[in-house]
Amino acid sequence: MCLAIPGKIVQLFPDQPQTAMVDVVGVRRKVDLGLLQDQPPVAGDWVLIHVGFAMSKISEQDANDQMRTLRMLGEAEAAMQEVQGYGLEQS
């Protein structure tokens, strides 16, 4: 199953403008913002993430609904494994 996981942008990197640190239920990983060039997110924004790329900006309510849906489908664990498997170091 392809998972879109909500995460909150907690840090932008001025030296890497297409990269942000995102928090997904306490797990922090770098994600690529390149697909959001038309609407660049800022710290505090919520995004849907898939395989290390922020796919779209969403509201906090939509983020909560998405996580609730993943839990109901029994996919929350798989979502967290995906986040942990991005292979991007925290820094």
Secondary structure, DSSP 8 states (H G I E B T S, - for coil): ----EEEEEEEEETTEEEEEEEEETTEEEEEE-GGGTTS---TT-EEEEETTEEEEEE-HHHHHHHHHHHHHTT-HHHHHHHHHTT-----
